[in-house]
Amino acid sequence: MDRSTICYLVSYGDERFPPREQGPIVATPTTQLLRRAGDVAQELLDHYVKVQGQVISQMIRKSVETRDWLHTLEPRSVRSGMKRVVEEVTLLDKQVATLYEDGAKKEQGSEGGSRHTYSYTQGGKGYPYSSSAMDSSLLSNIQKLFYERIEVFATVEFFKLSIVTGIIKIVLKALLECVRLRTFGKFGLQQMQVDSHYLQLYLWRYVSDEQ
């Protein structure tokens, strides 16, 4: 509820229900109401992001913990659990878009998400998990996740990109923690590379900071 709406409601209430005391009518102060409304709106939005992130995180956790990563077969495709994660994020993105504007993305570097998508689609079908370039890129990103502090439950802004980015941060943090607690064989690691590459391809468009 924006400032103009609150001011209108307060003014309307003062006109319809004037104070009974004698003397000039004093308008209801709106400053405190505006501040409180802003605080409540922020709390609700932060809670929404946290809850939605945790719901999808449960899907991530189940998909990782129920698999034998030491003895899994050679990967041929993305696991269905990862596809469902992308579907859920896509659905949330559409829902949030009905209430909030997009917002602006931060500047991306020369290795932005769109470039990755282009190289993938031009390469044809399938997931090149044996590619040394892909392995190097994924290992670099994994190292960044372990060594860089990522603020997961941060305050989000009232824009679609900020909201969806907050949800994705929680989801990726959950994936990282689940992976950290598992032991992987050769094919298990390759499967995780395939899944991670899939998430990278399809989730970058929903975040505000592509780095």
N, C-alpha and C positions, 0 to 999 in steps of 0.2 A: 504494500500500500504506500503510494508516494506521498510527498508533502502536500500537494494540492488537494488530494482526496481527503486526507486527515483534516486539513484546515477547513474544507467545505463541510465535513460532518460536524466538526466542533461548532462552526458558525450556525449551521442549521439547528443544532441542538440548543444553542443559546437563544435562537429566535423562537423555537417552539416551546421551550421550557425555561423561561426567564427566571432568575432568582426572585424569591419572595420578599427579600429585604427591600426596604424603602431606599430610594436614592437612585443615582444613575446606574444603568446596567453595565457591569464589568464583564468583558469577554473572558471566557475560559482560557487560561494560558495553554499554548500549544507546544511550547518548547520541550517540556518534559514528556508529553505524549509522543512527539516525534522521535525523541531519543529512545524511548522505551520501545516504540514500534520497530525502529531500526534494529535494536538489540535482539528483539524476539525474532524478527525476520532472519537475521544472521544465524541465530541459534538453530532455527528450523532448517535452514539451508545446509548448515554444517552437519546436522543430524541426518538429513536425507542422504547426503554424500557418503557419510560413514556407514549407514545401514545398507545402502545399495552396494557399496564396495565390499562389505562383509558377506552379503548374499552371494555375490559372484565369487568371492574368495573361498567360500565353502565348496563351490563347484570345482575350483582349482585344486583345493586340498584333497578332495575325494578322488579326482582323476590322477593325482600323483601318488597318493598313499596306497591305492588299491592295485598298483602295478609292480611287477617284479622287474626292476630296472637292471638287475644283474644278468638275467637270463632271457631278456626279451629278444624277439626276432629282429632281423634287419628291417629298418623302417622303409615303408613304401608310400606312406601318405601321412597327412596330419591326423592326429587323434581326434575323435569326435568331440571330446571334452573341450578342446581348444576352439573348435568351430562353434560350439555352443556359447563359449565365452564371448566371441566376436558377435554372435547373434544377439546376445543380451545387451552388450554395449551399444550396438546399433539401435536396438529398440529403445534403450534409455535416451540415446541421443535424439531420437525423433520425439519422444515424450517431452524432454526438456525444451526442445526447439519450439514447442507450442506456447511456452510461457516466457522464454528469455531470448534476447538477441544473441547473435553469434559471438561477438567480441573479436578481438584482434589477436592473431598469432604473433609470437616473438620471431625475430629474424632468425632464419635457419642458415647454417653454414653450407659449404659446398657439397656436403654429404647428406643433404636433407632427405626427408622421407619420400618426396615425390620422385627423386632420382632413383632411389631404391626400387620403387614401384615400377618405373619405366624399364629398368634393366631386367626386372623379373618378367614382366609381361612380354617383352620382346624375345625373351629366351625360350618361350614355349611353355608347355605344361610340365608339371612335376616340380619337385623340390630338390635343388642341387646340393644336398647335404654333404656330399663328398668334396665340394669345391673348397680349395684352400683359401680362396679369398673370403668366402662366407665364413669358414672356420675362424679365420683371423679376426674378422669383424665381430663375430659373436663373442669370442673370447675377450676382445677388448671391451665390449659392452658389459659383459659379466664382471670383469675386473672393476669397471666403474661403479657397478651396483654395490660391490663389496666394500670399496674403499671410499666412495663419496657418500656423505650423509644426505639422505633424501628425507625431506620433511613431508611425511605422509598425511597426517591429520592436520593439515594447515587450513587456515580460514580461506574459504573460497569467495570469489566475487560473483556478482549477480549477472553473469554472462554464461551462455551455454558452454563455451570452450573451457572456462574455468571449472564449471561444475563437472563436466565429463572428465576433464584432466584429473580432478581430485579423486574420482571413482577409479580411474585407471591406475593411479599411483597406488591405491590400496590393493588393487588386484595384483599388480606386478610385485609389490612387496610381499604379498602372501605367496606368490609363486616362488620368489627367491628364497623365502624361509623354508618352504616345503622341499625345494631342491637341495638346500644346504644340509638337510637332515637325512638325505638318501645317499646310497652308494650306487654308482652307475658302472655298468659294463660298457664295452665298446659300442654295441648297438643301442644300449639305453641312452648313452650320451648323444649318439647321432639322432635318436628320436627326439630328444629334448632340443637339439639344434634345429630340427625341422619345425617343431612346435614354436620355438622362439622366433624363428624367421617368419613364420606365418603370422604371429602376433605383431611383429614389427611391420609387416606389409600392410596389415589391415587396421591397426590401431593408431598409427601415426596421424591419420587425418582427423582424429577426434581430440587431439591434445593441443594445448596452447603453446607449449614449448617443445619443439621437435628435437631438441638436443638431448 
